[in-house]
Amino acid sequence: MGRKLAHFLAIAFTAAAMVPGGAHLFAMAAKMGMAQEPYFTVQQIYRGWALFGIAIFGAIFANAAVAWLVRDQRLPFKAALAATLILAATLAVFFAWTYPANQATQNWTVAPPNWADLRTQWEYSHAANAVMTFAALCCAVLAQLTARD
């Protein structure tokens, strides 16, 4: 894979991975004040969003490929490696906080007594991932801008 193509894929996949996190982040303020019934109704709009997992894995692999291809260039290598590690960390956040909330609520179809705590956990984990993914995108762009041909 050529360097230019690898950079393009790293940036494109990372930007695509930011879409769901950004959507969650910007909807969070409105959703946090909702009562249980409307919140659970709104949550159903996210069915099928698991396909964004393709983008996150594509972003991790493409940024790792960039890191490998520019390993002889200090700043681009560090930026691409940082993007890779940050994106991998978003998976850790997802599986530590988001996924358990999804499981406890059966994907927001069953309201356990602690549903409000689970909502907070779910919303803030998505907000954290949005910020982290944006940082990864900045690193991917920095890697591209500073790499020599």
C-alpha positions as CSV (number, residue, x, y, z in Angstrom):
1,M,0.0,0.0,0.0
2,G,1.4,3.4,-1.0
3,R,1.9,6.0,1.6
4,K,-0.5,8.5,0.0
5,L,-3.2,5.8,-0.1
6,A,-2.5,4.8,3.5
7,H,-2.8,8.4,4.7
8,F,-6.0,8.8,2.7
9,L,-7.6,5.7,4.2
10,A,-6.4,6.6,7.7
11,I,-8.0,10.0,7.5
12,A,-11.2,8.8,5.8
13,F,-11.8,5.8,8.1
14,T,-11.1,7.9,11.2
15,A,-13.5,10.7,10.0
16,A,-16.1,8.0,9.4
17,A,-15.5,6.6,12.8
18,M,-16.2,10.0,14.3
19,V,-19.7,10.2,12.8
20,P,-21.6,8.2,15.5
21,G,-19.6,9.6,18.4
22,G,-20.2,13.2,17.1
23,A,-23.9,12.5,16.7
24,H,-24.1,11.1,20.3
25,L,-22.1,14.0,21.7
26,F,-24.2,16.7,20.1
27,A,-27.5,14.9,21.1
28,M,-26.4,14.2,24.7
29,A,-27.6,17.5,26.2
30,A,-31.1,17.1,24.9
31,K,-31.3,13.4,25.8
32,M,-30.0,13.6,29.4
33,G,-33.1,15.4,30.6
34,M,-35.6,13.0,29.0
35,A,-37.8,10.7,31.1
36,Q,-37.5,7.0,30.7
37,E,-40.1,6.3,28.0
38,P,-39.1,9.0,25.5
39,Y,-35.4,8.2,26.1
40,F,-35.9,4.5,25.3
41,T,-38.0,5.5,22.2
42,V,-35.2,7.8,21.0
43,Q,-32.6,5.2,21.6
44,Q,-34.2,3.0,18.9
45,I,-32.8,5.3,16.2
46,Y,-29.4,3.7,16.7
47,R,-30.4,0.3,15.5
48,G,-27.9,-0.8,12.8
49,W,-25.2,1.6,14.0
50,A,-23.0,-1.3,14.9
51,L,-21.9,-1.3,11.3
52,F,-19.8,1.8,12.2
53,G,-17.5,-0.8,13.8
54,I,-16.2,-1.4,10.3
55,A,-15.0,2.2,10.2
56,I,-13.3,2.0,13.6
57,F,-11.4,-1.2,12.7
58,G,-10.6,0.3,9.3
59,A,-9.2,3.4,11.0
60,I,-7.1,1.4,13.4
61,F,-5.6,-0.7,10.7
62,A,-5.0,2.2,8.3
63,N,-3.4,4.3,10.9
64,A,-1.2,1.4,12.0
65,A,-0.2,1.0,8.3
66,V,0.7,4.6,8.1
67,A,2.8,4.3,11.3
68,W,4.6,1.3,9.7
69,L,5.2,3.1,6.4
70,V,6.6,6.3,8.0
71,R,8.5,4.5,10.8
72,D,11.7,6.3,9.7
73,Q,10.1,9.7,10.2
74,R,9.8,10.6,13.9
75,L,6.8,13.1,14.0
76,P,4.6,11.3,11.4
77,F,5.3,8.0,13.0
78,K,4.4,9.3,16.5
79,A,1.3,10.9,15.2
80,A,0.1,7.8,13.3
81,L,1.0,5.6,16.3
82,A,-0.9,7.9,18.6
83,A,-4.0,7.8,16.3
84,T,-3.8,4.0,16.3
85,L,-3.6,3.8,20.1
86,I,-6.3,6.4,20.7
87,L,-8.7,4.5,18.4
88,A,-7.9,1.2,20.1
89,A,-8.6,3.0,23.4
90,T,-12.1,3.9,22.1
91,L,-12.8,0.2,21.9
92,A,-11.8,-0.2,25.5
93,V,-14.1,2.6,26.5
94,F,-16.9,1.0,24.4
95,F,-16.5,-2.4,25.9
96,A,-16.0,-1.2,29.5
97,W,-19.0,1.2,29.6
98,T,-21.2,1.4,26.5
99,Y,-21.6,-2.3,25.8
100,P,-22.5,-3.2,29.4
101,A,-25.3,-0.5,29.4
102,N,-26.6,-1.9,26.1
103,Q,-26.6,-5.4,27.6
104,A,-28.3,-4.4,30.8
105,T,-31.1,-2.7,28.9
106,Q,-31.3,-5.2,26.1
107,N,-30.3,-2.5,23.7
108,W,-32.6,0.0,25.4
109,T,-35.8,-2.1,25.2
110,V,-36.0,-3.0,28.9
111,A,-35.8,-0.5,31.7
112,P,-34.0,-1.9,34.7
113,P,-34.3,0.1,38.0
114,N,-30.9,1.8,37.4
115,W,-31.7,2.8,33.9
116,A,-30.8,6.5,34.6
117,D,-27.4,5.5,35.8
118,L,-26.9,3.3,32.7
119,R,-28.0,6.3,30.6
120,T,-25.3,8.5,32.1
121,Q,-22.7,5.7,31.7
122,W,-23.8,5.2,28.0
123,E,-24.0,8.9,27.1
124,Y,-20.7,9.9,28.8
125,S,-18.8,6.9,27.3
126,H,-20.0,8.0,23.8
127,A,-19.0,11.6,24.6
128,A,-15.5,10.4,25.6
129,N,-15.2,8.4,22.5
130,A,-16.2,11.4,20.3
131,V,-13.4,13.5,21.9
132,M,-10.9,10.6,21.6
133,T,-11.8,9.9,17.9
134,F,-11.5,13.6,17.1
135,A,-8.0,13.6,18.7
136,A,-7.2,10.5,16.6
137,L,-8.3,12.3,13.5
138,C,-6.1,15.3,14.3
139,C,-3.2,12.9,14.8
140,A,-3.9,11.2,11.4
141,V,-4.0,14.5,9.7
142,L,-0.8,15.6,11.4
143,A,0.9,12.4,10.3
144,Q,-0.1,13.2,6.7
145,L,0.9,16.8,6.8
146,T,4.4,16.1,8.3
147,A,5.3,13.0,6.3
148,R,7.9,13.3,3.6
149,D,7.3,11.5,0.3
